[in-house]
Amino acid sequence: MTPQECLNTLQTKVAKKIMLDAAIGLFLQELKALHSKKRYQRSVKSVLGQFSAFFPGIRVDQLTREDIQRWRDSGEYAPASRRTRLTDVKTFAKFATFADWAHTNPCLGVKAPKVVLGAPGVLNPRQAD
């Protein structure tokens, strides 16, 4: 396929119009079908529920990179938590793109917060047990 053919294919791709909350429900069903760990399923369900509540009444194909960045920067979360939450949303966005719910992945180019790790501590004998 030539570069021009690839471009034409991308330009003519039509996203299936699906509401964000419905798409998240289908994604969570897929996680369950893939036998993901229940703890992971609960965590992702919580994060994506908060994500959906941040964008009420929006379709998946309407999400933009700026929307994702605005959501990433909202709330009182530590950088490590923001990074984990963004990873969950990126996983959903990739799934949504493959499911043709969006023309492009809105998470492309969204950087995760930097996490500064401190020096490892020394354990005392009681902590080592």
LUMSETI-657662 format. One record per residue (C-alpha): residue in three letters; residue number from 1; x, y, z. Coordinates in steps of 0.001 Angstrom, whole numbers, plus 500000, padded with zeros to 6 digits. Layout:
N
<r><residuo>ALA</residuo><num>NUM</num><c1>X</c1><c2>Y</c2><c3>Z</c3></r>
...
This chain:
129
<r><residuo>MET</residuo><num>1</num><c1>500000</c1><c2>500000</c2><c3>500000</c3></r>
<r><residuo>THR</residuo><num>2</num><c1>501409</c1><c2>503368</c2><c3>499023</c3></r>
<r><residuo>PRO</residuo><num>3</num><c1>501596</c1><c2>506267</c2><c3>501495</c3></r>
<r><residuo>GLN</residuo><num>4</num><c1>498783</c1><c2>508033</c2><c3>499624</c3></r>
<r><residuo>GLU</residuo><num>5</num><c1>496574</c1><c2>504934</c2><c3>499834</c3></r>
<r><residuo>CYS</residuo><num>6</num><c1>497242</c1><c2>504756</c2><c3>503574</c3></r>
<r><residuo>LEU</residuo><num>7</num><c1>496297</c1><c2>508411</c2><c3>503944</c3></r>
<r><residuo>ASN</residuo><num>8</num><c1>493105</c1><c2>507905</c2><c3>501943</c3></r>
<r><residuo>THR</residuo><num>9</num><c1>492194</c1><c2>504899</c2><c3>504081</c3></r>
<r><residuo>LEU</residuo><num>10</num><c1>492688</c1><c2>506897</c2><c3>507273</c3></r>
<r><residuo>GLN</residuo><num>11</num><c1>490682</c1><c2>509830</c2><c3>505977</c3></r>
<r><residuo>THR</residuo><num>12</num><c1>487733</c1><c2>507687</c2><c3>504933</c3></r>
<r><residuo>LYS</residuo><num>13</num><c1>487605</c1><c2>505645</c2><c3>508139</c3></r>
<r><residuo>VAL</residuo><num>14</num><c1>484300</c1><c2>506284</c2><c3>509864</c3></r>
<r><residuo>ALA</residuo><num>15</num><c1>484168</c1><c2>505901</c2><c3>513604</c3></r>
<r><residuo>LYS</residuo><num>16</num><c1>481208</c1><c2>504072</c2><c3>515085</c3></r>
<r><residuo>LYS</residuo><num>17</num><c1>479318</c1><c2>506551</c2><c3>517227</c3></r>
<r><residuo>ILE</residuo><num>18</num><c1>479181</c1><c2>505207</c2><c3>520775</c3></r>
<r><residuo>MET</residuo><num>19</num><c1>478776</c1><c2>507030</c2><c3>524052</c3></r>
<r><residuo>LEU</residuo><num>20</num><c1>481767</c1><c2>506978</c2><c3>526390</c3></r>
<r><residuo>ASP</residuo><num>21</num><c1>479973</c1><c2>505261</c2><c3>529257</c3></r>
<r><residuo>ALA</residuo><num>22</num><c1>478643</c1><c2>502508</c2><c3>526946</c3></r>
<r><residuo>ALA</residuo><num>23</num><c1>482104</c1><c2>501983</c2><c3>525436</c3></r>
<r><residuo>ILE</residuo><num>24</num><c1>483624</c1><c2>501698</c2><c3>528897</c3></r>
<r><residuo>GLY</residuo><num>25</num><c1>481017</c1><c2>499069</c2><c3>529795</c3></r>
<r><residuo>LEU</residuo><num>26</num><c1>481939</c1><c2>497031</c2><c3>526716</c3></r>
<r><residuo>PHE</residuo><num>27</num><c1>485644</c1><c2>497409</c2><c3>527489</c3></r>
<r><residuo>LEU</residuo><num>28</num><c1>485098</c1><c2>496156</c2><c3>531045</c3></r>
<r><residuo>GLN</residuo><num>29</num><c1>483158</c1><c2>493157</c2><c3>529694</c3></r>
<r><residuo>GLU</residuo><num>30</num><c1>486126</c1><c2>492400</c2><c3>527445</c3></r>
<r><residuo>LEU</residuo><num>31</num><c1>488513</c1><c2>492561</c2><c3>530417</c3></r>
<r><residuo>LYS</residuo><num>32</num><c1>486292</c1><c2>490077</c2><c3>532248</c3></r>
<r><residuo>ALA</residuo><num>33</num><c1>486120</c1><c2>487792</c2><c3>529196</c3></r>
<r><residuo>LEU</residuo><num>34</num><c1>489914</c1><c2>487819</c2><c3>529024</c3></r>
<r><residuo>HIS</residuo><num>35</num><c1>490009</c1><c2>486587</c2><c3>532623</c3></r>
<r><residuo>SER</residuo><num>36</num><c1>491871</c1><c2>489625</c2><c3>533914</c3></r>
<r><residuo>LYS</residuo><num>37</num><c1>492459</c1><c2>489607</c2><c3>537643</c3></r>
<r><residuo>LYS</residuo><num>38</num><c1>489437</c1><c2>490831</c2><c3>539584</c3></r>
<r><residuo>ARG</residuo><num>39</num><c1>491532</c1><c2>493367</c2><c3>541477</c3></r>
<r><residuo>TYR</residuo><num>40</num><c1>492681</c1><c2>494875</c2><c3>538176</c3></r>
<r><residuo>GLN</residuo><num>41</num><c1>489110</c1><c2>494889</c2><c3>536847</c3></r>
<r><residuo>ARG</residuo><num>42</num><c1>487899</c1><c2>496769</c2><c3>539946</c3></r>
<r><residuo>SER</residuo><num>43</num><c1>490711</c1><c2>499299</c2><c3>539694</c3></r>
<r><residuo>VAL</residuo><num>44</num><c1>490105</c1><c2>499968</c2><c3>535997</c3></r>
<r><residuo>LYS</residuo><num>45</num><c1>486341</c1><c2>500165</c2><c3>536570</c3></r>
<r><residuo>SER</residuo><num>46</num><c1>486892</c1><c2>502812</c2><c3>539247</c3></r>
<r><residuo>VAL</residuo><num>47</num><c1>489280</c1><c2>504903</c2><c3>537149</c3></r>
<r><residuo>LEU</residuo><num>48</num><c1>487176</c1><c2>504700</c2><c3>533990</c3></r>
<r><residuo>GLY</residuo><num>49</num><c1>484026</c1><c2>505474</c2><c3>535977</c3></r>
<r><residuo>GLN</residuo><num>50</num><c1>485667</c1><c2>508688</c2><c3>537179</c3></r>
<r><residuo>PHE</residuo><num>51</num><c1>486862</c1><c2>509374</c2><c3>533642</c3></r>
<r><residuo>SER</residuo><num>52</num><c1>483331</c1><c2>508928</c2><c3>532269</c3></r>
<r><residuo>ALA</residuo><num>53</num><c1>481874</c1><c2>511182</c2><c3>534982</c3></r>
<r><residuo>PHE</residuo><num>54</num><c1>484378</c1><c2>513892</c2><c3>533986</c3></r>
<r><residuo>PHE</residuo><num>55</num><c1>482976</c1><c2>513810</c2><c3>530415</c3></r>
<r><residuo>PRO</residuo><num>56</num><c1>479204</c1><c2>513290</c2><c3>530765</c3></r>
<r><residuo>GLY</residuo><num>57</num><c1>477239</c1><c2>512847</c2><c3>527553</c3></r>
<r><residuo>ILE</residuo><num>58</num><c1>480249</c1><c2>512652</c2><c3>525225</c3></r>
<r><residuo>ARG</residuo><num>59</num><c1>480951</c1><c2>510128</c2><c3>522478</c3></r>
<r><residuo>VAL</residuo><num>60</num><c1>484288</c1><c2>508358</c2><c3>522344</c3></r>
<r><residuo>ASP</residuo><num>61</num><c1>485106</c1><c2>509895</c2><c3>518945</c3></r>
<r><residuo>GLN</residuo><num>62</num><c1>484709</c1><c2>513396</c2><c3>520424</c3></r>
<r><residuo>LEU</residuo><num>63</num><c1>487535</c1><c2>513009</c2><c3>522964</c3></r>
<r><residuo>THR</residuo><num>64</num><c1>490660</c1><c2>515037</c2><c3>522206</c3></r>
<r><residuo>ARG</residuo><num>65</num><c1>494219</c1><c2>515068</c2><c3>523462</c3></r>
<r><residuo>GLU</residuo><num>66</num><c1>493411</c1><c2>518283</c2><c3>525326</c3></r>
<r><residuo>ASP</residuo><num>67</num><c1>490504</c1><c2>516542</c2><c3>527075</c3></r>
<r><residuo>ILE</residuo><num>68</num><c1>492795</c1><c2>513743</c2><c3>528223</c3></r>
<r><residuo>GLN</residuo><num>69</num><c1>495392</c1><c2>516231</c2><c3>529479</c3></r>
<r><residuo>ARG</residuo><num>70</num><c1>492725</c1><c2>518230</c2><c3>531337</c3></r>
<r><residuo>TRP</residuo><num>71</num><c1>491463</c1><c2>515044</c2><c3>533001</c3></r>
<r><residuo>ARG</residuo><num>72</num><c1>495021</c1><c2>513920</c2><c3>533824</c3></r>
<r><residuo>ASP</residuo><num>73</num><c1>495707</c1><c2>517215</c2><c3>535595</c3></r>
<r><residuo>SER</residuo><num>74</num><c1>492442</c1><c2>517273</c2><c3>537557</c3></r>
<r><residuo>GLY</residuo><num>75</num><c1>492064</c1><c2>515985</c2><c3>541095</c3></r>
<r><residuo>GLU</residuo><num>76</num><c1>494389</c1><c2>515797</c2><c3>544032</c3></r>
<r><residuo>TYR</residuo><num>77</num><c1>496459</c1><c2>512770</c2><c3>543105</c3></r>
<r><residuo>ALA</residuo><num>78</num><c1>500127</c1><c2>512038</c2><c3>543616</c3></r>
<r><residuo>PRO</residuo><num>79</num><c1>502214</c1><c2>511771</c2><c3>540423</c3></r>
<r><residuo>ALA</residuo><num>80</num><c1>502428</c1><c2>507966</c2><c3>540730</c3></r>
<r><residuo>SER</residuo><num>81</num><c1>498623</c1><c2>507715</c2><c3>540980</c3></r>
<r><residuo>ARG</residuo><num>82</num><c1>498153</c1><c2>510061</c2><c3>538016</c3></r>
<r><residuo>ARG</residuo><num>83</num><c1>500528</c1><c2>507904</c2><c3>536007</c3></r>
<r><residuo>THR</residuo><num>84</num><c1>498621</c1><c2>504705</c2><c3>536837</c3></r>
<r><residuo>ARG</residuo><num>85</num><c1>495239</c1><c2>506325</c2><c3>536116</c3></r>
<r><residuo>LEU</residuo><num>86</num><c1>496507</c1><c2>507636</c2><c3>532774</c3></r>
<r><residuo>THR</residuo><num>87</num><c1>497769</c1><c2>504155</c2><c3>531886</c3></r>
<r><residuo>ASP</residuo><num>88</num><c1>494263</c1><c2>502761</c2><c3>532419</c3></r>
<r><residuo>VAL</residuo><num>89</num><c1>492742</c1><c2>505458</c2><c3>530191</c3></r>
<r><residuo>LYS</residuo><num>90</num><c1>495415</c1><c2>504894</c2><c3>527528</c3></r>
<r><residuo>THR</residuo><num>91</num><c1>494611</c1><c2>501181</c2><c3>527515</c3></r>
<r><residuo>PHE</residuo><num>92</num><c1>490919</c1><c2>501954</c2><c3>527057</c3></r>
<r><residuo>ALA</residuo><num>93</num><c1>491668</c1><c2>504509</c2><c3>524311</c3></r>
<r><residuo>LYS</residuo><num>94</num><c1>493773</c1><c2>502002</c2><c3>522405</c3></r>
<r><residuo>PHE</residuo><num>95</num><c1>490969</c1><c2>499456</c2><c3>522651</c3></r>
<r><residuo>ALA</residuo><num>96</num><c1>488446</c1><c2>502088</c2><c3>521504</c3></r>
<r><residuo>THR</residuo><num>97</num><c1>490588</c1><c2>502923</c2><c3>518485</c3></r>
<r><residuo>PHE</residuo><num>98</num><c1>490878</c1><c2>499262</c2><c3>517475</c3></r>
<r><residuo>ALA</residuo><num>99</num><c1>487115</c1><c2>498886</c2><c3>517934</c3></r>
<r><residuo>ASP</residuo><num>100</num><c1>486645</c1><c2>501801</c2><c3>515487</c3></r>
<r><residuo>TRP</residuo><num>101</num><c1>484942</c1><c2>503942</c2><c3>518116</c3></r>
<r><residuo>ALA</residuo><num>102</num><c1>487419</c1><c2>506756</c2><c3>517419</c3></r>
<r><residuo>HIS</residuo><num>103</num><c1>489295</c1><c2>507960</c2><c3>514339</c3></r>
<r><residuo>THR</residuo><num>104</num><c1>492525</c1><c2>508368</c2><c3>516285</c3></r>
<r><residuo>ASN</residuo><num>105</num><c1>493728</c1><c2>507595</c2><c3>519761</c3></r>
<r><residuo>PRO</residuo><num>106</num><c1>493230</c1><c2>510781</c2><c3>521823</c3></r>
<r><residuo>CYS</residuo><num>107</num><c1>495957</c1><c2>509698</c2><c3>524232</c3></r>
<r><residuo>LEU</residuo><num>108</num><c1>498724</c1><c2>509886</c2><c3>521643</c3></r>
<r><residuo>GLY</residuo><num>109</num><c1>501209</c1><c2>512508</c2><c3>522770</c3></r>
<r><residuo>VAL</residuo><num>110</num><c1>499843</c1><c2>512725</c2><c3>526322</c3></r>
<r><residuo>LYS</residuo><num>111</num><c1>502781</c1><c2>512339</c2><c3>528658</c3></r>
<r><residuo>ALA</residuo><num>112</num><c1>502565</c1><c2>510667</c2><c3>532022</c3></r>
<r><residuo>PRO</residuo><num>113</num><c1>503647</c1><c2>512677</c2><c3>535074</c3></r>
<r><residuo>LYS</residuo><num>114</num><c1>507198</c1><c2>512163</c2><c3>536208</c3></r>
<r><residuo>VAL</residuo><num>115</num><c1>507559</c1><c2>510145</c2><c3>539364</c3></r>
<r><residuo>VAL</residuo><num>116</num><c1>510533</c1><c2>511016</c2><c3>541547</c3></r>
<r><residuo>LEU</residuo><num>117</num><c1>511718</c1><c2>508006</c2><c3>543488</c3></r>
<r><residuo>GLY</residuo><num>118</num><c1>513548</c1><c2>508551</c2><c3>546738</c3></r>
<r><residuo>ALA</residuo><num>119</num><c1>516630</c1><c2>506688</c2><c3>547828</c3></r>
<r><residuo>PRO</residuo><num>120</num><c1>515893</c1><c2>503189</c2><c3>549124</c3></r>
<r><residuo>GLY</residuo><num>121</num><c1>515641</c1><c2>503038</c2><c3>552892</c3></r>
<r><residuo>VAL</residuo><num>122</num><c1>517458</c1><c2>500727</c2><c3>555254</c3></r>
<r><residuo>LEU</residuo><num>123</num><c1>515299</c1><c2>498199</c2><c3>557090</c3></r>
<r><residuo>ASN</residuo><num>124</num><c1>515825</c1><c2>497530</c2><c3>560767</c3></r>
<r><residuo>PRO</residuo><num>125</num><c1>515739</c1><c2>493885</c2><c3>561924</c3></r>
<r><residuo>ARG</residuo><num>126</num><c1>512032</c1><c2>494091</c2><c3>562918</c3></r>
<r><residuo>GLN</residuo><num>127</num><c1>511026</c1><c2>495431</c2><c3>559460</c3></r>
<r><residuo>ALA</residuo><num>128</num><c1>513088</c1><c2>492752</c2><c3>557706</c3></r>
<r><residuo>ASP</residuo><num>129</num><c1>511029</c1><c2>489948</c2><c3>559278</c3></r>
